């Protein structure tokens, strides 16, 4: 059995992280049995160290634990970081659909960087303040300081300045258009008429790119909710491509507790 470690939030289904959702999409697409263990954000460092889980972030010089992390009881292996987890699943379970074919690892990392910059990064300043309302009080303190550093204003002030948020979404539309062009160029390079038959990058079959972008879309939708104006706007961008992809991935977004 594979255990997926995820952060616990107060909304239904508990999960928020786009990177954990990306991992969950891969596990479900591969039909690999797994369960979710929930950890509160303020408990993550101590709990992960206690469980002997791998560190996966040294960006500021101080090693830190970040989700997603999996532990595979059938092999005794623990892996962190969504791309590394999916590569591990591909190699360990070769009878399941491959998401990162051998020799494409660098392309997968480059794709993730593009998604982080143009999709997740572009909307994060608008989504992060809403995430705070879904956290327990102990976890909120550190997160609040992080958000203030990103948006450059007091946490509460964000919700009093709708014009500031509109500017974020206007810039985000540009980032999503960059991703849209990547999808379109990939279809042209493939040169396969069947690519037009489905919402996925190569047509009817899910690829690593679909899961990378899809994890971000599901994250945005879960935090924004169904009827918030930003989600309504996002759904219409680039000919409705993002809504089609979001809906097509829903069968693989099931949370196994």
C-alpha positions in Angstrom: 0.0 0.0 0.0 1.2 3.5 -0.8 0.7 6.2 1.8 0.4 9.8 0.4 1.1 12.5 3.0 -0.9 15.7 2.5 -1.6 18.9 4.4 -5.0 19.2 6.1 -7.2 22.2 5.5 -10.7 22.9 6.7 -12.6 22.7 3.4 -14.4 19.5 2.3 -11.9 17.0 1.1 -9.2 18.7 3.2 -6.6 18.9 0.4 -5.4 22.1 -1.3 -1.8 21.7 -2.6 -1.5 21.6 -6.5 1.6 19.4 -6.1 -0.2 16.8 -3.9 -3.1 16.8 -6.3 -0.7 16.2 -9.2 0.6 13.1 -7.4 -2.9 12.0 -6.5 -4.0 12.3 -10.2 -1.0 10.1 -11.1 -1.8 7.4 -8.5 -5.4 7.3 -9.5 -4.6 7.2 -13.3 -2.2 4.3 -12.6 -4.9 2.6 -10.5 -2.4 2.2 -7.6 -4.0 1.5 -4.2 -3.1 4.2 -1.8 -4.4 6.1 1.3 -3.9 9.6 2.5 -2.4 10.6 5.9 -3.3 14.2 6.9 -0.8 16.5 8.6 -1.4 20.1 9.7 1.0 22.6 8.2 2.5 23.6 11.5 3.2 19.9 12.4 4.8 18.9 9.1 8.5 19.4 10.0 8.3 17.5 13.2 6.0 14.7 11.9 8.0 14.1 8.7 11.2 13.9 10.7 9.6 11.5 13.2 8.4 9.3 10.3 11.9 9.4 8.7 10.5 10.9 5.5 12.8 12.5 3.0 13.6 16.2 2.9 12.8 17.8 -0.5 13.5 21.5 -0.1 16.8 23.4 0.5 15.8 26.5 -1.4 16.7 28.9 1.5 19.7 26.9 2.7 17.8 25.3 5.5 16.5 21.8 4.7 12.7 21.6 5.0 10.0 19.1 4.4 7.3 19.8 1.9 4.4 17.8 0.5 3.9 15.6 -1.4 5.6 12.7 0.2 4.8 9.0 -0.3 5.8 5.9 1.5 5.5 2.6 -0.4 5.2 -0.2 2.0 5.7 -2.8 -0.7 9.3 -1.6 -1.3 10.0 0.3 2.0 10.9 3.4 -0.1 9.8 7.0 0.7 9.9 9.6 -2.0 9.2 13.4 -2.0 8.6 15.9 -4.8 5.8 15.3 -7.3 8.1 14.8 -10.3 10.3 12.4 -8.4 7.3 10.5 -7.1 5.8 10.0 -10.5 9.2 8.9 -12.0 9.4 6.4 -9.1 5.9 5.1 -9.8 6.7 4.7 -13.5 9.9 2.6 -12.7 8.4 0.6 -9.8 5.1 -0.2 -11.5 6.0 -0.6 -15.2 2.6 -2.3 -16.0 0.8 1.0 -15.3 0.6 3.9 -17.8 3.9 5.7 -18.1 3.8 9.4 -17.5 7.5 10.3 -17.8 9.0 8.1 -20.5 12.7 7.3 -20.2 14.8 10.1 -21.7 12.2 12.8 -21.1 13.0 13.6 -17.5 14.6 17.0 -18.4 11.5 17.9 -20.4 9.3 17.0 -17.5 11.3 19.3 -15.2 11.2 22.1 -17.8 7.4 21.7 -18.1 7.0 21.9 -14.4 9.0 25.1 -14.3 6.8 26.6 -17.0 3.6 25.6 -15.1 5.0 27.0 -11.9 5.9 30.3 -13.5 2.9 30.8 -15.9 0.0 29.2 -14.0 0.6 28.5 -10.3 2.9 31.5 -9.8 0.7 33.9 -11.8 -2.5 33.2 -9.7 -0.8 32.5 -6.3 -1.0 36.1 -5.1 -4.8 36.0 -5.5 -5.3 32.5 -4.1 -2.9 32.5 -1.2 -5.0 35.0 1.0 -8.0 32.7 0.6 -5.9 29.6 1.6 -5.3 31.3 4.9 -9.0 31.1 5.7 -8.8 27.4 5.4 -6.0 26.9 7.9 -6.0 26.2 11.6 -4.8 29.1 13.8 -1.4 27.6 14.6 -0.5 27.0 10.9 -1.9 30.4 9.9 0.8 32.5 11.7 3.7 31.5 9.5 1.7 31.3 6.3 0.3 34.8 6.9 3.8 36.3 7.0 4.7 34.4 3.8 1.6 35.8 2.0 2.3 39.4 3.2 5.8 39.0 1.7 4.3 37.9 -1.6 1.5 40.5 -2.1 3.3 43.4 -0.4 0.4 44.4 1.9 -1.3 43.5 5.1 -3.2 40.2 4.8 -6.6 41.8 5.5 -5.9 44.7 3.1 -6.0 42.4 0.1 -9.7 41.8 0.5 -10.4 45.5 0.7 -8.7 46.2 -2.6 -10.5 44.5 -5.5 -8.6 46.5 -8.1 -5.4 44.9 -6.9 -6.8 41.4 -7.4 -8.2 42.3 -10.8 -4.6 43.3 -11.8 -3.4 39.9 -10.7 -5.9 38.1 -12.8 -5.2 40.3 -15.8 -1.5 39.3 -15.6 -2.4 35.6 -15.0 -4.4 35.6 -18.3 -1.1 36.3 -20.0 0.6 33.4 -18.2 -2.2 31.0 -19.1 -1.9 32.0 -22.7 1.8 31.0 -22.7 0.8 27.6 -21.5 -2.0 27.5 -24.1 0.6 28.0 -26.8 2.7 25.2 -25.5 -0.3 22.8 -25.7 -1.1 24.0 -29.3 2.5 23.7 -30.5 2.6 20.2 -29.0 -0.4 19.1 -31.0 1.1 20.6 -34.2 4.4 18.8 -33.6 2.6 15.5 -33.0 0.8 16.0 -36.3 -2.0 13.5 -35.3 -5.6 14.4 -36.2 -6.7 12.3 -33.1 -5.1 15.0 -30.9 -8.3 17.0 -31.6 -10.5 14.3 -30.2 -9.9 14.9 -26.5 -9.1 17.6 -24.0 -5.6 16.2 -23.2 -2.3 17.4 -24.7 -2.1 14.4 -27.1 -5.7 13.8 -27.6 -7.4 11.0 -25.7 -4.5 9.9 -23.5 -3.3 11.6 -20.3 0.3 12.9 -20.3 2.6 14.3 -17.6 1.8 17.8 -18.9 -1.9 17.3 -18.4 -1.4 16.2 -14.8 1.0 19.0 -14.0 -1.4 21.6 -15.3 -4.4 19.8 -14.0 -3.1 19.7 -10.4 -2.9 23.5 -10.6 -6.4 23.9 -12.0 -8.0 21.7 -9.4 -6.1 23.6 -6.7 -7.4 26.9 -8.0 -11.0 25.6 -8.3 -11.0 24.1 -4.8 -9.8 27.3 -3.2 -11.8 29.7 -5.3 -15.1 27.8 -5.1 -17.6 27.3 -7.9 -19.1 30.7 -8.1 -16.3 33.1 -7.4 -15.8 35.5 -10.3 -12.1 34.6 -10.9 -13.0 31.0 -11.5 -15.8 32.0 -13.9 -13.3 34.2 -15.8 -10.6 31.5 -15.8 -13.0 28.9 -17.3 -13.4 31.0 -20.4 -9.7 31.7 -21.1 -8.1 30.2 -24.3 -11.3 28.8 -25.7 -12.3 27.0 -22.6 -9.3 24.7 -22.7 -8.7 24.8 -19.0 -12.3 24.0 -18.1 -12.2 21.0 -20.5 -9.0 19.7 -18.9 -10.3 20.3 -15.4 -13.5 18.3 -16.1 -11.7 15.5 -17.9 -9.4 14.9 -14.9 -12.2 14.8 -12.3 -12.4 11.0 -12.3 -8.7 10.9 -11.2 -9.0 13.5 -8.5 -10.7 11.1 -6.0 -9.3 11.4 -2.5 -8.6 8.1 -0.8 -8.6 8.6 3.0 
